[in-house]
Amino acid sequence: MTALAARLVQAAMVAVLIGIATFVMMRSLPGDAAWRIAAGRYGYDNVDAAAADAVRAELGLGGPVLPALLQWFGDLLRLDFGNSLVTGQPVMEEIAHQLGASVSLALVAVVLSLLIGPPLGILAGLRPGGVLDRALLVVSTGLKAVPQFLMALVLIVVIAVQMRWLPAAGHGELRHFVLPALTLALGLAAVNARIARDAMARIAGMPFWSFAQWKGLSERQVLFRHGLRNISVPLLTYLGLQFVTLVEGVIIVESIFGWPGIGHALVHAIFSRDVPMVQGTALVLGLGFVLVNAAIDFAVRRIDPRQAT
Amino acid sequence: MSLLKAEDITVRDGGTTLLAPLSLSLEPGEPLVVLGETGSGKSLMAQALMGTLPPELQATGHVALGNRELNAGDPDRFRGLWGREIGVLPQEPWLSLDPLMRVDRQVAEAHALVRGLSRRDALARASVDLDALGLSGAGASYPHQLSGGMAQRVAIAAARAGGARIVIADEPTKGLDAARRDDVANLLLTEMGETGGILVITHDLALARRIGGRLIVLRAGAVVERGTTREIFAAPRAAYTKELFAADPENWTPRRQRAATGATVIGAKDLSVARAGRTLFSGLSFEILAGGILGVTGPSGCGKSSLGDALLGLVAPAQGTVARTPEAHPFAFQKLYQDPVAAFPRKRSLGKTLQDMQGLIKGQQPKIETLLDALGLDPRLLARRPGAVSGGELQRFALLRILLRQPRFVFADEPTSRLDPITQAKVIELFVRTAVQDNVALMLVSHDPALIRNTGDAVLSLDPASPPVGGELAETTPAASFGVS
């Protein structure tokens, strides 16, 4: 119960800090916000000084900073995120629409990374110092060192352009998932595999591992009954931290692959100075972080009774 | 008909013989004890019988189990025996249970996967097993919720659930106090019954005597003496066995009462110490004079180490005061740790570590050579790393490092619990002589009441079980050099 209360307080603090930070950052960006918003509404070719002035007057952009911020917090308390400055649609509707696309991409990426990383890591950890272990160290370090935008471009050039196996961009069909999800998954799996490898090697050296063998269990039975559950604790805990990497990755990957998700929308909202959209998107991502970590906390407590005390 | 017959079991590391040819047989209802100090090859023997030797060691010899004949040089064949024929009681039962699985399931899985019972029958059997060991209702617990003794009973149920009639127990009382040691011995004897067999490997004389049956004394990989346990304890024939028995703290000559000399170095008044909200002891008052030895004993968890930490100022007392003599430098109050290996940097030679220490000390300090001589250490050992000297030597180096600081008070926390009995006797003798000669006040902590009784000028027993109010002094023997109230 206290854990739940702590998470609620954390969520409130995240909301306040993100609200202030995004507001200040958006205000301190160079350039004329009215011009950018007008450009977002009507297209760059159709913007002139009159259109910009009209936007400025309509939105009261020249006004003082503090009342605008307080206004936003007041609206937030009433769960009103405001309207997009560009499309005029409620921010909530826009985000709800894009969030689904992002969440499905992120989920596919996480599942894919869990299918790639931990099995390899466990095999490597069962024979520390073996061929697989050393090869995995090189490959995972290499993959982790490649920035995601580069990884995305390499995959596009090789698989989409050269081999013509999969589309380079797009959304709506299953095959559109493969490249963006793989880009995200490889980065996650590079670290997953190391965590699983270290956990496996540590657990295989523990007395309870030998004891389980001495009870008469086969290698496979020991791994499935005593290995996986123990490995899952550090792996899950780390998954919570990886959420940050995932959000970063989603923003880049969505932009590159033209995926209509929340990251893509965030980038566009920043370009066109759509402050309510930026605030709303950042808030959803921040609260998502709190939610994911609370869920992982809960799961880890269920698996490991020692953490409950 | 023997349960197990081993012939000419030999263990080699390349050209070095670690265990000379050893034959033994295990009879139903008659325990077999293998007694020896660290490095005697007793654990290697057990590993050879189970096929768990590290791959760089080679074993030869034959093991006969029932009508099966196995070659000790082919360890993979032994795997099929685990749980089915041979059960192993692990050294540290607490760490040998999966921390994330309920204990009844850890027993049941051997019933289900090894003996092929259905899931429900296996759980029912596990619950019967646990009831029989006095663990009714503990099946749904996780290992961290059990005491060490309960964990040991779960471990023995799990080890035997696969149907093993033979139990091999390698140092089953490692780190246990006297009362718990007897519990383990009784448990093993009950589990063996009339038809089972147990092989107990230990360095603990009291455990060996308690288990009884037949005894093999090992030293440096060779059998020194064998016979029935009772006869050997009554009249040891081999010189080494005699030396081993003489080193037992029970057989030490008690200290002579000494007249009080010197000033009070450290004292406590009405001291209470709590850890994690639980009061360990309260209302403790005493003082230790220069050259005096306060022996502290009690079961594990009673607050022996916390008392020392409170004296050193590492733990704040819940109540009462600690008075350290004001003219001494804070560095003159030192602690000697239980595990000397953990107290030294692993990859630095001992000489370098001691020089580092000397560099930290301002002003006059004793010469390393003089101290080496006084502690009976070979100067050539200085070039070695901590892992390359014996435990007894390393603990003497730990003392030497403390003596460089010219201490006034040393808190020695179980300083010999990891040493074999003969080394323990020598090291304790040295500690005591040094303390008396250099006028150091010593607080010696041990779980072994006999050791404390025969070493300290006064004995402080911190046993929360005996006094009516939790944690008060149970038994004190005031000595001449200081008083315990």
Interface residues (C-beta under 8 A of the other chain):
Chain A: M206 P207 F208 S210 F211 A212 Q213 W214 K215 G216 L217 S218 Q221 R225 H226 R229 N230 V233 I303 D304 P305 R306
Chain B: M50 T52 R79 W82 G83 R84 G87 V88 P90 Q91 E92 L95 S96 L97 D98 P99 L100 M101 E109 A110 L113 V114 Y142 H144 Q145 A155 A158 A159 A161 G162 A164
